[in-house]
Amino acid sequence: MSQSALRVAVIGYGWWGKTIVATLQSSPLLKVEMVVEQEEAPRLAAQTLGAAQGFTVSSNFDDAIANPNVEAVVLCTPHKLHAAQIAAAAKAGKHVFCEKPLCLTFTDAVQAVAACKAANVMLGIGHERRFEPAIIDLRRRIANGDLGTILQIEGNFSQDKFFALPPDNWRLSKELAPCGPLSATGIHLVDLAISILGPADNVLARLNTLASNFANGDTLAIMLSFKSGATALISAILATPFDGRFTVYGSKGWIEVRDRTHPENPTGWDISTVLSGEEKHTHYEAPHTIVRANLEAFANGVRGVAPYPVTTAEMLANVAALESIMKSAESGQIEKIPSVA
C-alpha cells in the first residue's frame, strides 16, 4: 500500500521558500497544499505557480493553520518568528518542519519543543547537511571506530550569495538574523559537530564586518569545546566565493568531505581519507537531493514509517550553542553553553 503524500503549507516564498516548493513538487511523499507570503510581488508569483500546480496562496499565516487540508507547515520565515509560529501550528495540531535555526534563544527552543510534544506533532529541522551520503558514511565510520578517538573537527561553509540581496532583506538584519554568517551557514556545521561529539560545553567566537555593509557581519570564526575534550573549529564567511568542507580528525585517521558546489544545487562531493599506515585515498560522491531527503524523512516520521533522524535533544543543543556563540561574538569572551536535559 503506497504512502499518502503529506499535505503541507509552505510559509514564506522568498529565496529558500521557492527552493522548498520546487523541491516538494518532485516528491511523491509530500504535496504543497498552500503557500503563505506577506509581500505582494512574491505572493503574486506564488499565485501564478499555484494556479498551474494546484495549491492556494494566502498572505495570512493563520489561514494555513486553520486549513483542514493542511497537515503540516514548512517554515521559511525570519528566524525571530519561528518560536511563535511553531507554538501556534502545534496548538492547531499541525506538524512543523522549521528551517534553521530552530529559534534564536534556548528558552524559545525549549518552549517550541515542549509545544510540539504536548500536541503530539512531529518537529523537523532544515539541517539537510546530515543527509549528504558522505556525511552519513562518515558518521557510520566514526561509530564503527574507524577513526579511533575523535580529536578535532574543522569545518568551513562560506558563500557570497547575499551580495545579490536588496539591502533591506531580512537576512541582512541584525535583529532578524543576528550573527549573519552563523544563522546563514555556520549553524549547519555546528549541527554536524553536535551530531558527532554531542552537546558542546563552551565557545569562543569572533564576528567582524570586513568586506561588506552587512549589519549582521560577514566573517565568523568559532571554537567549540566538548565534554570529551575534543574541539570544533568552524568558519563561516558571507563575503567570499563558495567553499564548503567538513573534516574529522581521529587518533586512527581523518576524513574530509568537500563540497563541489553550494548545497542548494549540489554537484557532488570529493572525499579524502587517510588512515594510519595507509596512503591517502580520494573518491567522488555523486550529487544527492539532500533538501528533499530531509523533507521526506520528516514525512516518513509523521506517517510512522521511520523515526525522524534528528532528535529534539540535538535541536536544543544546537540552539543552546547558537545563542552562546552570539553572546561570545558580542562579549569577546568564552561563554558557557547551557546544558540540555
N, C-alpha and C positions, 0 to 999 in steps of 0.2 A: 504494500500500500504506500503510495507516494506521500511525502510530507507536504502539508498545505503551506503555502507561502505566508510568511509573517507580514501583516499589513502595517506599514509604518507611515508616520508623518515626519518629514524632514523639516526641522526648524532652523531657518536661516538658509538663504540661497545666494550667498556670496561665493568667493573663490572655492572654498572647500565644500560648501553645500552643493554647488554644481557638480563637483567631482563625485560626491556621495550619490547624488541622484543618478548620474551617468553610470556609476558602478553598479547600483542596485538594478538598473534596467537589464543587466546581463545575468542576474542571478535568479535561479528558479526557487530559491528559498526565501526571498523577500520581495515585496511588492510595494512600490510607492503609492500610497493612497491619497496623500495630501502633502503640500508644501506650504510653509508659513514664511512670509517675508514682509517686513515692515516698509522697506524702502521701495519707492514706486518703480524705478527702472528695472531692477532685478525681478520684482514681482510680476511685471508685465512679461518679461522674458519667460518666467516660470509658467505663466498662464498660456502662452503660446505653445510651450512644450507639453503642458498638461492636456491641452485640447487634443494633441496628437497621440499622447501616450496614456491618457485615461486617468489622470489624477486631478484633484481640485486644488485650488490655491486660495489662501486667506492671508490677511495682514495681522491676524489676531491669534496668539498662542492658545488662548482659551478655547478657540474653535477646534483645535486639534485634540485637546484632552477631553472635550465634550463629544467628539465624533465617535459614535458607536462602532464605526468600521475600522477605526484606528486601534491597533493592539499595542503599538509601541511608538515612542518618539525617538528620533535621532537628533541630538542637539549639536548644531553647528553654529552656535551663538557665542557672543563675547563671554570670556571666562567668568567675569563677575556675576553673570546672570545664572550660571549653572545651578548653584545651590537651591535657589528659589524655584527654578523650573523643574529640577529633579523632584523636589518635595511635592510640587503641585501635580506633576504627572503621576507620581506614585500614589498620591491620595486618590487620584481618579482611576487607579487600577491599571495604569499603562506601564509596560516595561520601558526601561530607559537605556539607550546607548548614548553616551556622552563623549564628545570629542575632548581630547586632552587640553589642558589639565582638568581633572575632575572638578576641583574647586581651587580657590586661591588661599584658603586658610584651612588648617587642620580641623578646627571646630566645625566649619561648614561641611567638610568632608565627612566627619563623624555623623553629623545630623543627616546628611544625604543618604549615607549607607543605612542608617537606622530607619529612615523613612521607607526605603525600598524593602528592607527586611520586614518591617511592620505590615506593609501592604502585600507581602509575598510576591514581589515582582523582581524580575531579573535586572541587574545593573551591569552594563558593558562599558568598556572604555576604549578610546581610539588610540591604543598603543599597538599599531599594526607592525612595528618592527619585530615584535615577538613571533610573527607569523612568517618571517623570512625562512625559507628552508635551511639556509646556512646557520642561522641563529638557533633553530630547533635542533639541528645536528650538533652544534657547539654545546648547547646545554646538555644534550644526551651524553656527549663525550666527557663533559665535566662530571656529570652524575656517575658515570662508569669509572671515574678515577683516572682517565687517560692523561690528564694534565697534572695529576698529583694535587698538592696543596695549592690553592689559588692565592697568588701573591699580590697581584695588582691588575687593575683594568684600566685601559686607556681608550678614550672614545672622542670622536670629533664629528659634529653634524653642523655643517655650515652651508650658507646659500646667500644669494643676493637678490632673490625674487621680490623682496619687499620694496626695492627701489622703484618697481613698477606701480606701487600702490599710491593713491592720492594721499596727500599729507594728512587729511582728516580721517583716514581709515582707522578703525578701532584697533587694529593690530599694531599700530604705532603709538598707541595711547599709553602713557604711564599709569593711568588709572585703570583702564580696562584690560591691559595686557602688561602688567608690571614686569620688569626684568625681561625685556623682549626676547633676547636670544634663548632664555630658559623656557618660556612658555611656548615659543615657536618651534624649537628643535631640540634644545638640550634636555628637556624633560623626557624625551624618548630614551636617551642614553642613561639617565638616572633610573628609569624604569628597568632597563635591561640589567644594570648593575644590581638593583634590588632583587631581580628575579634570580640572580646567581648567588649573591652574597647575603641576602636577607636585608632587613631594615638597617639603615645607616645610623651611626651614633652621633657624629658631629660633622660640621662642614666649615670650610673657609672658601669664600668666593670673592671674585673681583669683577666688577662690571664697569665698562667705560664706553663712551661715545667717541670714536676715533676717526671715522670716515663717513659720517652721515649726519643728518639733523634729526635722527630718531630720538624722540623724547624718552623712550624706554631703553636706550642703549643699543650698541651694535656688537660689542665684543665681551664675551664672558668666559671666565676660567673658574673651574670648580675643583676642589679636592674634598672628596667624601671619605670618611673613615668608618670602618665597620667593626663589629664586635670581635671578629676573628683576628683583627689586626691588619687585614688587607685594606687597600685604598683604591679609589676610583678617581682618575684624573680625567676630567671632561672639559672639552672646549666647545663653544657654540658661537658662531660669528654670522652676522647678518649683512656684512659688507665685503664679502669675497665670493668668487665663483664657487659652485657646489663642490663640497668634499664630504665624504662620509666614510668613517671606518670605526670598527669596534674590535679591540684586541684584548684577549685574556692571557695573562702570563701565569704559569704554574711551575711548580718545582720539577715537573717532568717534561715541560714543553710549553709552547704557546701557539695560539691560533688567531689569525687576523681575518676579519670579514670586511672587505672593502666594496663599497657601492660604486657601480659604474655611472649611475645617474640618480637623480632625485627619486625617492620612493613614490612620488606622485605618478611617474611614468617609468617604472623600473625596466632596465635593460640587462639585468643580471648582476652577479657579484663575483669578485675574484677572492678566493680563499687561499691563504698561505698557512701552512702547518709545519712546525719544527718540533720534533720530539727528541728527547735526549738520545744522543748516539746515532741519529739518523740525519740524512740530508733534507734540506728544505723541499717541501712538496707544495706546488701551487696548482689549483684547478679552478675551472669556471663553473658557476652555478647559473642555469638559465633563469630568465625572469619569471616571476610568480605574482599573481594578483593578490598582494598581501592585504590591501584595504578590504577587498571583497572577502578574503578568507576570514578576517576578523569579524566582519558583519555576519557572515554565515555561521561562524562559531557561536555568535550571540543568538542567532535564530535557532540553532540546534539546542542551545541551553534553554531557551524559552519553551521549545517543544519537548524537552526532556530526552532528546536523542543522546546528548553527551554533555558533561559539565562544562561550563564556560571556563577556559583555561587561565584567566586572570582572576585571582581571588580578591575579595573585598579587603582583606588584610593587606595585600600588596598595593591596592589602590590607596589605602590610608597611609601606608608607609611612604608612598610616592609623594602625596600631598604634604605630609609632615616634612619630608626632605625639601620640597619646593619652597614651603614657607620659610624654613630656616636658611635656605640658600638666599632668598630675597633679603632676609634680615642681615645676613653676613655681608651681602653686597652693599647694604646701606651702612652698616657699622664698621666694616673693615676688620671685624674680629671673628674668631672661631665661635660658632653658635652650636649649642646643644640641640639635637633633634628630638622632638617628643617621642616617647615610646608608644608603640601600637600594642594595645592589649590583645 
